[in-house]
C-alpha cells in the first residue's frame, strides 16, 4: 500500500497577517504546576510506624466469602495513600 499526496499550491505569503497569541500565567498556574511536578517526583521510604495522612500504604489481605478463602490472583496488591479517618456521628 502506498500514499498519494495532493498537489499543494502555496500562494504569496507576504500579505498574510499572523496574530501571535498572548498567554497570561498567574501565580496560581505556577503553584498548580509545581504541585503536579512534586507529586510526579515523590519518592517513598519504608518506615516502622503507623500510617499517617499522606503516606503511601500497601495492603495485603485475605478475602473470604462465607468463611471460604478467595483464591489470590498472582501479583494482586492494593496500594493507596493514607487519608485522615472520618467517623460518621
N, C-alpha and C positions, 0 to 999 in steps of 0.2 A: 504494500500500500504506500502511496506517496501523497504529498500535499501539493496543492496548486495554489500559488499565491496570486492575489489580484494585482493588476497594474494600478499603481497609485500615482496620481499626478499631484504634485505639490505646487501650489500657486505661489505668488510673491509673498514673502513673509515680512517684508519691510513695513507694510501697512498694518500689521496686526498689533493690537494693543493687549498687553498682558497685565493683569491685575495681580499683584502679589498679596496673598492673604497675610493678615497680621494676627498672630495668636497672643493672647494675654495669659500669662502664667501667674497665678496668685500664690500666696504663701500656703494656702490650703492645698493647692495642687502639689506643691513641693513636699509638704508634710505627708500627704497621702502616698506619693510615690516613694518617699523614703521609708515609710512603714511597710509598703509592699516589698521593697528590697530587703529590709531587715528580716521579714518573715521568710523570704526565699533563702537567705543565708544563715538561718538559725541552725545551730548545732546543739545536740543534746548529750548529756553525760549521765551515766548510771549513778544514782545516789542511794544511800541507805537511810531513808526517812520516808514518812508518809507523803503521798502525793499532795501537792498544793496547787491552787488555781494557776493555770498557765503551763504546768508540767505536761510533758507527753508521757502517756502511760500505755503499757502493753498489758492486755488482759488475757490470761489463759484460763479457760474454764471448761467444764464438762457439762454438756446439756443432757437432760433426761426428759422423757415423756412417760408419765405414769410409772416412774421408778426404773424405766429401761433406758440405759445409756444410748445416746445418739452417736453413731459412728463419726469419728473425726475425719474431716477432709484433710489430706496432706497439705501442709503449709498454711492451714487456716489459722489466722491470728487476728485479734481485734486490736486496733490501735486508735487512740483518740487523745485529745487534750483534756486535762483535768479542768473541771469547772467548779465554781462555787456551788455547794449544795444548797438547795432551797427546799423548805418544808411548807406544805400547804397547811393553813391554820384550821 
